[in-house]
Amino acid sequence: MTDRSLRGKVAVIAGGAKNLGGLISTTLAAEGADIVVHYHGDGSRDDAEKTVDAVRRNGTKAIAVQGDLTKVDAVRALFDTAIANFGGVDVAVNTTGRVLRKPIVDTTETEYDEMFAINAKAAYFFVQEAGKRINNEGKIISLVTSLLAAYTDGYSTYAGGKAPLEHFTRAASKEFAARGISVTNVAPGPMDTPFFYPQETPERVEFHKSQALRNQLTRIEDIAPLVRFLATDGWWITGQTIFANGGYTTR
């Protein structure tokens, strides 16, 4: 029987310093993987180093790599560094994204460009570079949003920017299939993280909670095990977007 474990494997986690990305980093490390913890800028450096330390306490190796993934050269440098340090990459997880809740009529060109740069462009070239550099039988996993299946206002550039990633994922899953590489998306519901609350009023937060099981937002602890599954025994799942949101929405 084929060993689908992460023992001796290498995982690159884009946005892996804190919140969901940080938990995914330590979760995959606990399964035996060496971890490349990507972080965007100086504001996340301390979190990245703390996550690296946590991974090392699990008994595996880790490094932190800074980069603005809206720049294609930075995406390439991330994989260059991973391969230079660990010899290869077996799992690539992209948790990066930016949230903006704003009416269409008030959204500026700069905001549109920034939102699509991180949510669509960076995601595309992360999948592209992973497809070029990842080992055969590798796993590419991206985080999108359950708002892709919701009929709501305010999130045109967030959900709209994440929407192309479904198409990128389907195409990549076909193009990389001959090498045994699976490509998937995970779509959490509104998440109980610091990124969510500034976008919403207290009343809307309560509404979002009311739409899911046990009247709660999606928690990072609900999502990390699913990423672990897709990176191991769930290897046969590919080309899919998995909505993990406590019934917040479906399609």
Secondary structure as the mmCIF struct_conf table of DSSP 4:
data_model
#
loop_
_struct_conf.conf_type_id
_struct_conf.id
_struct_conf.beg_label_comp_id
_struct_conf.beg_label_asym_id
_struct_conf.beg_label_seq_id
_struct_conf.end_label_comp_id
_struct_conf.end_label_asym_id
_struct_conf.end_label_seq_id
TURN_TY1_P TURN_TY1_P1 ARG A 7 GLY A 8
STRN STRN1 VAL A 10 ALA A 14
TURN_TY1_P TURN_TY1_P2 GLY A 15 GLY A 15
BEND BEND1 ALA A 17 LYS A 18
HELX_RH_AL_P HELX_RH_AL_P1 ASN A 19 ALA A 30
TURN_TY1_P TURN_TY1_P3 GLU A 31 GLY A 32
STRN STRN2 ASP A 34 TYR A 39
BEND BEND2 GLY A 41 GLY A 41
HELX_RH_3T_P HELX_RH_3T_P1 ASP A 42 SER A 44
HELX_RH_AL_P HELX_RH_AL_P2 ARG A 45 ARG A 57
TURN_TY1_P TURN_TY1_P4 ASN A 58 GLY A 59
BEND BEND3 THR A 60 THR A 60
STRN STRN3 ALA A 62 GLN A 66
TURN_TY1_P TURN_TY1_P5 LEU A 69 THR A 70
BEND BEND4 LYS A 71 LYS A 71
HELX_RH_AL_P HELX_RH_AL_P3 VAL A 72 PHE A 86
BEND BEND5 GLY A 87 GLY A 87
BEND BEND6 ASP A 90 ASP A 90
STRN STRN4 VAL A 91 ASN A 94
HELX_RH_3T_P HELX_RH_3T_P2 ILE A 104 ASP A 106
HELX_RH_AL_P HELX_RH_AL_P4 GLU A 109 PHE A 116
HELX_RH_PI_P HELX_RH_PI_P1 ALA A 117 LYS A 121
HELX_RH_AL_P HELX_RH_AL_P5 ALA A 122 ARG A 133
BEND BEND7 ILE A 134 ILE A 134
HELX_LH_PP_P HELX_LH_PP_P1 ASN A 135 ASN A 135
TURN_TY1_P TURN_TY1_P6 ASN A 136 GLU A 137
STRN STRN5 LYS A 139 LEU A 143
HELX_RH_3T_P HELX_RH_3T_P3 SER A 146 ALA A 149
BEND BEND8 ASP A 153 GLY A 154
HELX_RH_AL_P HELX_RH_AL_P6 SER A 156 GLU A 175
TURN_TY1_P TURN_TY1_P7 PHE A 176 PHE A 176
HELX_RH_3T_P HELX_RH_3T_P4 ALA A 177 ARG A 179
TURN_TY1_P TURN_TY1_P8 GLY A 180 GLY A 180
STRN STRN6 SER A 182 PRO A 188
BEND BEND9 PRO A 190 PRO A 190
STRN STRN7 MET A 191 MET A 191
BEND BEND10 ASP A 192 THR A 193
TURN_TY1_P TURN_TY1_P9 PRO A 194 PHE A 196
HELX_RH_3T_P HELX_RH_3T_P5 TYR A 197 GLN A 199
BEND BEND11 GLU A 200 GLU A 200
HELX_RH_AL_P HELX_RH_AL_P7 PRO A 202 SER A 210
TURN_TY1_P TURN_TY1_P10 GLN A 211 GLN A 211
BEND BEND12 ALA A 212 ALA A 212
HELX_RH_3T_P HELX_RH_3T_P6 LEU A 213 ASN A 215
STRN STRN8 THR A 218 THR A 218
HELX_RH_AL_P HELX_RH_AL_P8 ILE A 220 LEU A 230
TURN_TY1_P TURN_TY1_P11 ALA A 231 THR A 232
HELX_RH_3T_P HELX_RH_3T_P7 ASP A 233 TRP A 236
BEND BEND13 GLY A 239 GLY A 239
STRN STRN9 THR A 241 ALA A 244
BEND BEND14 ASN A 245 ASN A 245
TURN_TY1_P TURN_TY1_P12 GLY A 246 GLY A 247
BEND BEND15 TYR A 248 TYR A 248
#
